[in-house]
């Protein structure tokens, strides 16, 4: 999975996550925050952080009302 591959740049993982979850590109502020959150090299930590990011997006009002 692209979101949990540490060799994929965090910027690419963040953009992919927004496109998959919210069907739109991330804003600059959203991208910065998510890139910071996903910028870890430990694969277990990255998997956990990716899961938390997905959960956060699934529970946001934008996802609930648009999907």
C-alpha positions in Angstrom: 0.0 0.0 0.0 1.4 3.4 -1.0 0.3 5.0 2.2 2.5 2.8 4.4 5.6 2.6 2.2 8.4 4.5 3.9 10.3 4.8 0.6 7.5 6.9 -0.9 7.9 10.6 -0.1 5.5 11.8 2.6 4.2 14.5 0.2 3.1 11.9 -2.3 1.4 9.8 0.5 -0.4 12.9 1.8 -1.7 14.0 -1.6 -2.8 10.4 -2.4 -4.7 10.2 0.9 -6.6 13.4 0.3 -7.5 12.3 -3.2 -8.7 8.9 -2.1 -10.6 10.0 1.0 -12.0 13.4 0.1 -11.7 13.3 -3.7 -9.8 16.6 -3.7 -6.3 17.8 -3.4 -5.1 18.9 0.0 -4.7 22.6 0.7 -1.2 23.9 1.5 -1.9 23.9 5.2 -3.5 20.4 5.2 -0.6 19.1 3.2 2.0 20.6 5.5 0.3 19.1 8.6 -0.2 15.7 7.1 3.4 15.6 5.6 4.7 16.4 9.1 2.6 13.6 10.6 3.6 11.0 8.0 7.3 11.9 8.0 8.5 8.8 9.9 10.8 6.1 8.7 9.7 3.2 11.0 7.2 1.1 9.0 5.1 0.2 12.0 4.8 3.8 13.2 4.0 4.9 9.6 1.2 2.3 9.4 -0.2 3.4 12.7 -0.1 7.1 11.7 -1.7 6.4 8.3 -4.5 4.5 10.0 -5.0 7.5 12.4 -5.1 9.9 9.5 -7.6 7.8 7.6 -9.8 7.6 10.7 -9.6 11.3 11.2 -10.7 11.9 7.6 -13.5 9.4 7.8 -14.9 11.2 10.8 -14.6 14.7 9.5 -17.8 16.5 8.5 -16.6 16.9 4.9 -16.4 13.1 4.5 -19.6 12.4 6.3 -21.7 14.8 4.3 -20.1 14.4 0.9 -19.6 10.6 0.7 
